[in-house]
Amino acid sequence: MRRYLYLVLVLLSSNSWLNVSAMVLSQNDYLYRIWSVESGLPQISVTALAQDEQGFLWVGTQNGLARFDGLNFQVFNTANTADFSSNLITALHIDKQQRLWIGTVNGLMRFENKTFTRLDRQPLKGGVTSIAELADGRIFIGAAHLYQWQEQQQTLEQVMAHHGPVFQLHQQQDALWLGGLNGYALLENDKYQWFGAPEQTAELQVTQIVKQGKDLYLGTNQGLFRYQYEQWQPLPLPGSVGNTRIELLYLDPQQRVWVASYDKLYQLKQGQLTVEDGVLGKPGEFSWVESMLQDKFGNLWLGSHSHGLKRLRRPPTQRFSKEQGINDPYVWAVQPWQHHILAGTNSGISLLQHGQFQPLSANQYLPNLFVYSMLIDGQQRLWVGTRAGLSRLDGKTLEWRRNYNEISHVLVTSITQENDRIWVGTNGGLFYVDNDELHQQQVPEVLRSAQIRIVMVDSQQRLWVGTENGLFLRDGDSFAKLEGMPLSDRFISAIKELADGNIFIGSFDQGFVLGKPKHWQWFTQQKGLPSSGVLHVEQIENQLLISSFQGFYRINYPELRQGRVEQVYMLVDDRRPEAASDSHRCCNGAGSSKGAVHQGRLWYPTLDGVLALPLQQLIQYGPIPQPVLDSLTVSGENYSASSVNLSPNKRDWHFRFTAPFFMHAASVLFRYKLEGYDISWVDAGRRREAFYTNLPPGQYRFIIQVRLASDYRWSEPVGMNVYLAPHWYETATARALTLILLLLIFWALYRWRLMALAKAKQQLEIIVTQRTAELYQVNKKLECMSMQDALTGLNNRHYLDTNIKQILSRSDRSNEPLVWALLDLDFFKRINDTFGHHTGDEILIIVAELLRQNSRDTDHLIRWGGEEFLLVLEHSQDALLVLQRIHQAVAQYPWQQDMGLKQSLTCSIGAVAQLSDWDWQHSLRLADQALYWVKQHGRNGYLLLDISSPAPAELLDENVNITELLAQGKLQATSNKDITEAT
């Protein structure tokens, strides 16, 4: 933005700009608004104006005094205000202490601390005509005589040096000029001088005085005079006949002198009077100005004797319309041309050159005078789209060259260039010009009759076509409708490729999208836009400038790319009812040529000429309204101090607040927060009051902020501290006593409860002890059952999983290896098959009993599965004897006699002694290998592997073959079988 504005400044200072300086002449192009009785003004005769430090405008009328914040008039008069001397206000003055002095036809009052006080003990004869204050703070009052206010005595003292009535007082520093009958006086450094009027001017009343530089101007009932070189020099008023009465002289802060007669307003420029017709408006609309004020926002206020109150302001924009000679104010298109602007209107093309419009001679050849779109192409040809067809002009001379009658029946909405081809969008389809002939051959059928609104060729030579029913894109040689995007089937009104390659697609009433195909972001009013319509968009550095029927605004583009609508600022806001007179209304049309950046300005077509905005405005802001916390009302009493203390029963609060602002005052938005109660800001919108009920005691601070609906910036907060005292029972002492009493009650209840609980506890402990013992036995039994085999009563695998850590720990502590033995009944399947599973189960029960009888208390007997049993022997010194005993017990049992077996039942046992650094599961695998070895060698035997430390490396392999190790002598074993023969 800075680089762009630097370029603008360079242009301003260059010789090339001198050629077009006349085009941007400074105009008295005021925007205004008028208030009368229907708006709340107490009476149409506005006799005096003043503005206080807070920004309120005080309006004196012939029916009371009004304080005006831009939206509401608060009226004070004899009907509602005590000590109000008269409703006919004649003079107002705000002194250095921000006290308001009020002169009436019946005396003098002062408004201080929101109270009116009558200052004259007896009514001043003839009433107060004017009030002035010298630099040292002395207050003088003009009436039938000259008076000085004595602050210490609180009285008015007549200044005896002056004789006769005082019609006007004018002060500069320590000098005071007095307008009197047949002359004027000067009071300076306590010296009084009288300057009589010429003898031929009998009954001359000097009712107005201003001092501009060295010149003194005197407004009288017989015309305007300049006192210079000790001479009264009459100054004739242009357009007036005879000695016209001067109603007002006003010296504004820029030291400009304004002169008002009954029906005209003038300005003194270099000693010459010029009529300011643009200030009063149309004849009869506003006249008889008798009060004037420039406020701190730069607004100019006029008080009329017959038309109420008028506010004028200079807008940031400039309008070029009928006053500059445009042939028709309805402008639909703007097109930069050399250093000037072409405007397409209802009546042809007008050239804005040197501040004035002139129609083109080529208008007579256009197929229709309604010009809607324009384009100057790379060959310096000017293409003109009208309501009824297309024309081509010479872009250098603006002479007519040709009409294209093939589309003389349609409105040409948009024109763009692609290399040597010109694309033409109309409300009757898409066309293109090749070799100076109009075609549609390469246009798809769907676009040959579509209502086209905007066409654009981007940097990738893609053609974008916006219609009233969606968006089309030609990428290469084929057209396709962009489906699935947020604006599918919507009225497309604007398309622009931005500097970073993103495409901006604006719609008529559904916001806009930003991005690239398949990657769009959609922005609407719900996301923070001031309007859902888009007519034109321009990118200036990091800002987008978007125009619509509701005005145009700027928005932060980097934030927009991140999906956030930030720093939205309305440059022209047409959303309010008063926009008809208080805004340069923008904008007009949907299609191309609806805006342009040219010669350091933005140009827009409107329904009232061409609108221009200097690009310097893009870094400027208008004033922010300043909030005023008017009062806090509690139980019918009003409080306005910055800190307020309230009694305990005042729990319902009513805050009133406002913000003196005089441009679109209805758009001032408020938010407030009661710190100590509200967690976050409360959005009040346009509401100017807040209510709170049944508040708890405590310290609070009520704060408010304001902003304009067209501006994202909030004002600095203002606030009021409020302390609400507690009732006696809400004090810390009362709460402490109450807490102590409650604690004592709770302590007594607690002690009683403890005794009851102690007794119940004893009984419960007895019951719990009994139940615990019973539960322990049941749990013990369940635990045992969970680790027992249901058939044999031996332990099961769960037993081993539960107790293996304890078994291994005991083995480590005793330094004795565990012996793992697997026992399997030989040919048990034959028994099951021959005698059935019932007999098999009985045999397993007998085997389990044999194991119990022939094992030790420290041995762990586990049914491992089916007819297989696992024995874990903790003391390994006599483990061989245990295995031999068990083997013999099974073989010697009378199985034929007891169980009816045909032959005796035998078993095979494989065992191994576990080394200390082994995993027990590896020992179990070796025991299984030993069992397998016994079965391979005839069954009915046992094999106890004797492993010395360190063990052979092969023995650690999961697929170890103990047969090979025994054969190689790497492994020793004890068995009832011949190991040597077997290997």
VEXGU-437379 format. One record per residue (C-alpha): z negated, x negated, y negated. Coordinates in pm, whole numbers, plus 50000, padded with zeros to 5 digits. Layout:
REM residues N
ZXY;...
END
This chain:
REM residues 983
500005000050000;499154971949758;502474954949825;504314987649762;502494994549439;503104958749329;506814965149375;506474996549164;504824976648885;507594950648903;510154978448863;508254992248569;508394958848393;512014950448479;515064956748263;516534979648527;513725004048469;514515006248101;517665025448184;515685053548344;512515053648138;513675085047962;513765103148293;509965101548326;509015111547975;505365120147924;505155157847887;502535181547758;502815197748098;499375213648116;498105234548404;495705261348302;493445290048392;492065318148176;488735336148217;487945369248055;485405397148097;486755407148439;485835371948561;482245375448436;482605362848078;480175384147874;482685390347595;486245379647507;485265362747177;484345326747265;482775312646950;481255279547068;481445255247360;479215227047487;478735207647811;475405194347936;474585163348138;474795181748470;478315193048389;477645229848312;479795245248044;477835265747791;479915293547639;478815311647326;480255346447279;479605376947065;477685392547351;475385364647460;475355329647600;476785320247942;476285289948161;479475284248360;479865263148676;483555270448727;482955300148956;480165321248806;478935329148458;475145331248426;474595352848118;471605351147882;471195377647612;468635400047449;468655423147749;467465397448003;465935368547805;462775368947598;462875353047247;466675355647239;467355360046868;470805376146883;473715381047121;476235369046863;476395331246920;477795310546632;477115273946721;476095252247017;474955216147032;473535193947311;471325166547169;470565131947302;467615145947503;469945170847672;468385200247494;470695228947406;470545241047045;471835276246991;472785291146658;473195328546619;473755352746333;470025358346338;468445324146375;468045292446578;467005287846942;466625258847181;466965257947561;464715232247727;463205230648078;465015263148161;463215281147880;464575295747556;462435290647245;462895306546902;462685278446644;462965296746307;459725313546207;461715336345985;465385345046039;467715321445857;469505339645579;473145343745672;472695329946022;473535295546167;477085282846113;476875247846266;474525221746414;474835183646392;472815153646505;472815119446342;472635086746533;468885084246467;468295118146633;467785139146321;469035174746360;470675193446071;471405230446061;474085246845849;473415282145728;473035298745388;471485265045302;471265230945466;468205226145685;466695196845873;464605201446186;461175185046168;460255177046528;456585168946468;455925200046263;458315221046473;459725236346155;462965238645958;462915222145617;465515230045354;467475199945219;467185205844848;469985181644749;472575206544863;473095239844694;474935269044842;476095278345188;477115254045461;480145265245662;480575234245875;478835201445966;480655170646096;478785139346199;479805103446269;476995078346322;474695081646017;477215100545803;477125138345774;479905158545607;479145193845490;481765220345432;480755242845146;482085266644887;484765250544667;484185215944804;482455194245057;479505169945056;478625137045222;475065128745324;474795091945416;471755069145416;469815097545252;472285097444962;473995130044876;477495132444719;479485163344628;483285164344622;484655194744446;487925211344533;490825212644285;490305238044012;493335258444114;491725266244450;489185292644362;486775306044628;487805278244866;485665277945182;485645245045372;484985258645720;486225229045930;485865191345886;486895161246099;487045124246016;489825104446188;489725067846104;489815066045723;491235100945685;489145131745625;490715165145717;489405197545571;490175231545721;489745259845474;490475296445423;493455284945216;495045259945453;494655224145568;493875194945337;493625157745375;491185140145141;492715106245067;492485083444769;490035108044615;492725134444621;492985168144801;496375167044969;497595200145121;499235197145464;501645225745538;501545239545890;504955239046063;506155274146130;503575290445901;504055306345564;501675302145271;498095290945281;497225299245641;493535300545725;492405271945951;490355285446240;489415252146396;489565214446356;488585194446666;488405156746716;488625149647090;487235118447266;490635101547231;490325105946851;493175131046844;492865158646583;493665194146691;494335221146434;494215258246515;495465287146306;495445323346409;498515321246631;499305284146669;497815251446781;498815218146629;498065181746684;497935155046417;499995125146528;500255096246283;499425119746000;502095145146100;501455179746243;503275189646564;503135223546728;501595223447076;503335253847222;502685242147578;498925244747524;498775281147416;501505292147657;503785321847607;503635340647274;500685364347270;499235350447592;496485330947419;495815328647044;493165328146769;491445296346894;488075291346724;486285267346961;487405236947155;485965210747392;487135182547618;484765180247914;483725149548112;486485156148370;489135153848096;489805191348091;490615207247755;488815240047683;489905265847429;487755294647317;489645323947169;488385351346942;490535376247130;491575362047467;488495346747628;488275311647768;491135288647868;490995255748056;493895231048054;494335199448255;496975173348304;497995172448672;498795140748868;502315154448916;505115161248669;507495190548677;511105190348558;512295226048518;513715250048259;512305230547966;514445201148082;517565222348107;517885229948478;520435257248537;518305274948798;514615267448874;514995275149247;515505239949388;516185235349761;517175198749790;516665165449614;518885134849656;518435101049483;521595090149300;521695056249131;518635056648900;518565094548883;517945125749092;520345152349213;518815186849252;520375213749470;519635248249327;520725284449364;523365276949103;524805244149220;523855207649172;522095194948859;521685158348768;518285148448627;519195120148391;517215106648095;514675134448128;517225162748112;519245182548364;522965187048343;525095206448595;527915188648781;531465198448705;532065197849082;529975229549116;533045250749046;534685238049366;531745242649602;532225270149863;528895284449752;526575275549460;523475278249679;522965240949760;520535235650049;521085199750171;522645167150054;523365132250184;524925100550040;526305081250337;527065044450384;530575048750242;529165063049918;530285098349998;528115127149882;527875154750143;526705188450013;525505216250238;525525251150090;524675286350197;528325290550295;529745257850410;530075220350359;531615199950077;532285163150023;532065146549682;532675111249560;529235094949572;530055072049279;531685096049034;530265129049166;533765143649164;534695169949421;536915158749711;537045184649987;535545216250142;535315222150521;536315258150557;535645259550934;531935265550862;532205285250540;530265313550705;527045294450781;524115278350596;524185240150620;520565230050668;520755193050754;523125163350732;522755128350880;524975098350951;525615080151281;527915050151224;531175065951105;530215100651224;528475126951010;526335152351196;525975186451035;523245211051130;523745247551040;522205280951120;525315286951330;525335255851546;525705217951546;528905201251417;530125166051343;532755150751119;535075124651268;538135111651082;537325136550809;537695165951049;534985189451172;534405191051553;532165205551822;533785191352137;530915167952223;528245193752141;526695211852442;527155249252463;523495256452393;523765239152051;527125253351945;525525285151815;521865274851782;519995277451452;519735240751360;517115230651105;517015192551108;519095164251259;518215127351261;519625095351414;516915069751502;517085031851528;518065034351897;521075055751805;519475086251962;520265119351797;517325142951744;518165179451683;515455203551569;516195240551603;514285272151535;513595273751911;512745238152010;513845201952007;516895185052165;517575147952215;520865130552278;520175097452453;523495081252543;526165107452596;524025136652713;521875162052530;518635174952681;515995198652556;512555182552538;510495204952764;506785201852818;506055187852473;503565206552247;506325220752024;508685232352297;510415264552186;508895261651835;510535261851491;511205224751422;511325218351046;511095180351004;511905148951207;511365113151095;511235079051264;508265059351127;508105021951069;506425014551404;509045034051604;506935065251650;508735098251597;507175124651372;508135160451466;507025187251220;507055224551283;507195254551055;503765268251151;502365249151453;501425215351305;503195183351408;503435158951697;503525121251680;504645095851940;507545091452179;509055112352461;506395119952726;503715104652504;502985129452226;499865136752024;499605171351872;497855178251540;497105212751395;494715229251152;492175231451435;492195193251441;491615190751065;495005194550898;494985214550572;498125233250680;500005239651004;503435238450840;505525207350766;508545205850536;508865168450478;507105135750565;507185101150411;505365069550521;504025046950244;502265017150405;499255031150595;499565066850468;501675096650563;502665120550286;503265155250426;504555184950226;504305221650316;504425255750152;500705251150071;501205218349881;501345182449996;498705158150116;498195122550229;496585112350558;495475079250709;498195068650953;496325042051161;493605067751234;496265093551318;497755070451580;494305069151740;494285107151763;491955112651465;492655132151147;490895111550879;490935107950498;493025139050435;493525143050061;495515171249900;497605157949612;498875192749526;496875221849666;498555256049649;496195274349884;494185293149619;495025324349420;494935306449085;497605281949203;500245302349018;499105287648684;496725260048790;499015240249021;502475224649026;503495245749323;505085227149614;507265227949819;510475245349928;512895247150224;512975234950584;515615208950673;516845176450525;516715166950153;513235182450116;511705151249966;512525115849860;510935083349740;512875070349441;512115048849137;508415046249216;507965083649258;507905110649519;510335138949448;510105173949594;512155205849551;510155236249445;510715271949332;510205259948975;512275228648937;511715193649072;508235179449122;507505142249084;504425122549185;503985086249071;503205064149370;500245050249178;498535083249258;498385072949623;495505049449545;493795072749299;491385101249348;490355130649140;486725135749041;484175147149296;481995176949201;478365167849148;475825190949313;473035207249115;469955220949285;469285250149057;466015264049183;463675271249470;462435307049476;459225314649667;457395347849644;459265357049326;458475324049150;461155298549058;460685260949085;463115235048951;461165202348939;462125173349163;458805176449350;457065209249426;453705216649588;453325250949749;450265269749867;449865277850239;451045313950219;454445304850063;456425300350381;459715317850295;462045297150075;465245305449892;467215276049750;470005281549496;472485254049424;475885249449268;478335222949148;479875225548801;483575220448859;486465236848684;489565229748894;489855252149198;486125259049183;486455283949468;487345254849696;484055236249643;482335232849982;478625227150036;476385213850308;472615210950304;469725198450511;465975204050499;464665170250612;461625175450827;463075207350971;466865205751015;468115180051263;471615178051115;473615190550817;474115228050781;477685236850680;477385262850403;481095265450324;481415281749982;477925297250003;475625285049726;472215293849862;470015286450163;467135305650322;464215293750534;461475315950676;458055310550833;458085272850784;455215252050921;453175231550673;454285196550594;456335174150367;460005183550330;463035172450130;465905196350067;469215178449996;472735191049927;476195175449912;479525189549795;483205182049831;486495199049758;488445215650038;491335193249938;489255161149955;487485144550247;484885126950028;481335140850001;479335136349683;476115117149663;473225139549771;470705154749534;467415168749649;463985183149592;460735172249758;458615201649871;455075199450009;453775230350188;449995229550216;448415241250543;445925269650588;442325258350650;442785263551021;445905241851012;444085211950858;443315180651057;439545187351039;439895222751170;442205211251442;439815183151536;436845207251559;438915231651758;439985203651987;436375192352040;435285228152119;438135232352362;437285199052521;433665209952569;434785242552726;437225224452947;434515199053037;432095226853144;434815243953342;435785210453484;432185202853598;431825237353753;435115232953921;434145198554048;431055212754216;433065240254376;435695215654484;433095191654624;431705218654848;435125229754951;436045193555006;433215188255252;434275218155452;437855207655429;437045172055538;435415185155854;438405206755930;440805178755836;438955154056061;439225177656353;442815185756283;443635149056227;442195139356563;444095167056733;447235158056545;446805121356633;446615129757000;449625152556977;451615126256783;450535099657029;451655121357314;454945128957139;455435092357068;454855083657429;457145111557540;459865099057309;459645064757475;459295076957840;461945085158092;461495121758181;462275116458554;460415084758649;457745082958383;458785047158304;459635035457955;463135041957816;465475022757591;463825037357279;460605020657391;462324986857388;463894992857044;460505002456905;458434974157054;460834944757087;459594927856767;455954928856885;456944916457232;458904887157086;456074878756843;453514877057130;455874854957324;456184831057030;452434829956979;451684823157351;454574798357371;455654814657697;459274825757742;460024861457827;461664868258160;464354895058151;465124910758490;467634937858574;467124956358904;469834977759061;469534998459383;472204988659636;474775014959735;472835042059553;476005061559484;476475066759862;473025082259879;473835106159593;477155114759750;475665119460099;472305135260031;472805149359682;471285141759344;467985158159428;467325132559698;468555105659460;466065116559196;463185115259450;464225080159549;464225069459181;460695083359141;459535063659448;461175031759318;459455036458981;456105039459159;456845008059364;457564989559039;454225000458896;452354989659208;453944955559226;453984945858856;451364933858614;449744951458319;451614928858077;455004936858230;457274962358063;459024985858306;462065004058166;464525027358330;467715012258190;470075038958312;470975056258642;469625035058930;469205004258706;465804992358582;464844965858324;461704944558366;460454923958071;457804899558194;455664884157917;453924857558136;456564837758316;454434813958527;454394837258825;457484857258735;459204846059059;456354860159267;456604893259079;460314895459149;459864886359517;457104911859556;459164939659401;462224930059611;460184931359933;458424963859835;461734981959795;463194967860116;460064974560333;459505010460221;460025034960514;463075051560367;464375064860702;461085081160784;460185095160441;463585102860297;465695106560612;467995077960519;470135063460794;469225028160690;466715010960466;467295009860086;467544975459923;467894962859566;469524934559370;467704916259092;469114893258823;466704875358592;466564848458328;463844831458130;464594833357755;464584801957547;462764803057213;465864800356992;467854826757179;468654861757079;467014885457327;470234904857371;471934872857492;469154869257749;469844904757859;473534896357904;472634865858120;470314887358330;473194911258379;475404881458484;472724871058733;472564906558873;476344906558907;476144873259091;473684888159345;475914918359400;478904895259452;476974876159715;475974904259944;473404923459739;469784927159866;468544896859681;467394881759361;468514853559131;466254838158865;468104815058631;466144784458537;467444772058202;466244739358064;466174731657690;468514723257537;470714747857718;474294738957808;476674748157527;478754769357763;475754791257825;475854803857465;479324818457508;479334856357527;481814854657820;479824828458011;480494825358385;477244814858553;479014810258885;481004781058742;477914766658574;475944768358898;478844751459083;479024724058821;475284718258836;474864726658470;472614755758558;469664758058799;468484789858966;466044803259230;467214829259480;466664842559832;470344834359889;471884800259951;473104790659611;474834759159729;476774777559996;477544805759762;479044783459493;
END
